[in-house]
Amino acid sequence: MDDREKLAVSDVELVQSSVGGDQGAFRELMERYKGRAYAVAVGILGDPDEAIDAVQDAFIKAYYNLKDFRGGSSFYTWFYRMLVNGSIDRWRKTGRKGEVALDETRISEDDSPPEAGVYPRTPEDLAGNRQLADALNEAIAALPEYHRAVILLREVDGLSYDEIAESMGCSVGTVMSRLHYARGRLKETLKKFRED
């Protein structure tokens, strides 16, 4: 199956084939979502090694529960619910608050470059940007786990409110509330950078 054929096959068809015993179909589902899953898991856990384990655990859980997938939601949101819940559980057990690294590898090659003048031009600009990135990482890591998960699913992974609600098993109102809280905390923490 070439790349064009793989893209034409829907997630539902891949799930059905996987349930029928086609291991290649499940491998294709993993290929489609492993990068995004890792970005979310590392954002929640703050530890790349823990994130890899969380993603593997979520894919294993998804594989063994495929027969329960009803198609009422997309495979993506069904799987991400397992991933987020598993990552939060893992984070609670480890009790660690690692640095949250925003995954820059997810930027598409099709993305147009920023306009001229956006790039820092002096060493001071570069240092300021690094300080801002460090402060942002620390601020995200300091958020309570469900608020951190919501902000990462929305701002890093780009999920809609409905997809976040479905993947986290809560209402859209709860998602909006958690996002409001998380953004407020980040805004307050990063206030000094706005003033500079």
Sequence and secondary structure as in RCSB ss.txt:
>XXXX:A:sequence
MDDREKLAVSDVELVQSSVGGDQGAFRELMERYKGRAYAVAVGILGDPDEAIDAVQDAFIKAYYNLKDFRGGSSF
YTWFYRMLVNGSIDRWRKTGRKGEVALDETRISEDDSPPEAGVYPRTPEDLAGNRQLADALNEAIAALPEYHRAV
ILLREVDGLSYDEIAESMGCSVGTVMSRLHYARGRLKETLKKFRED
>XXXX:A:secstr
  HHHHHHS HHHHHHHHHTT HHHHHHHHHHHHHHHHHHHHHHHS HHHHHHHHHHHHHHHHHTGGG  SSS H
HHHHHHHHHHHHHHHHHHH         GGGS TTS    TT S  SHHHHHHHHHHHHHHHHHHHHS HHHHHH
HIIIIIS   HHHHHHHHTS HHHHHHHHHHHHHHHHHHTHHHHH 
